[in-house]
């Protein structure tokens, strides 16, 4: 698989910008793919590609995909955080393409947490 460049990521962003909006209303789910160096090395690019494929197949227009840096748990990568409107966030670990597809169908679309991949449920706080 060819390496993604900054230009590639910008093109992906622009391609999906019209259907994935953040903080402007209209979304019910947000999926953050952790793409620090460790995540990328563990396969996060494949996770993003599989996730975008599933979103495209579903026709859903109320889901946003974002990326972040390292979540601090390198040995658990690739990881994603799923946030469903009015529900606590769920951080999923050690994902495969099949795993993110299952999480998309079961949790993002169906509202059911996929326990076998779940690392933590709820927000982290620093107080």
LINJOZI-V574289 format. One record per run of one state. SS is the DSSP state (~ for helix, > for strand, _ for the rest). FROM is the first residue (numbers start at 1). TO is the last residue. If there is no record, write none. Layout:
{{SS,FROM,TO} {SS,FROM,TO}}
//
This chain:
{{_,1,5} {~,6,17} {_,18,28} {>,29,34} {_,35,36} {~,37,42} {_,43,43} {~,44,58} {_,59,62} {>,63,68} {_,69,73} {~,74,76} {_,77,79} {>,80,84} {_,85,89} {>,90,92} {_,93,96} {~,97,109} {_,110,117} {>,118,121} {_,122,127}}
//
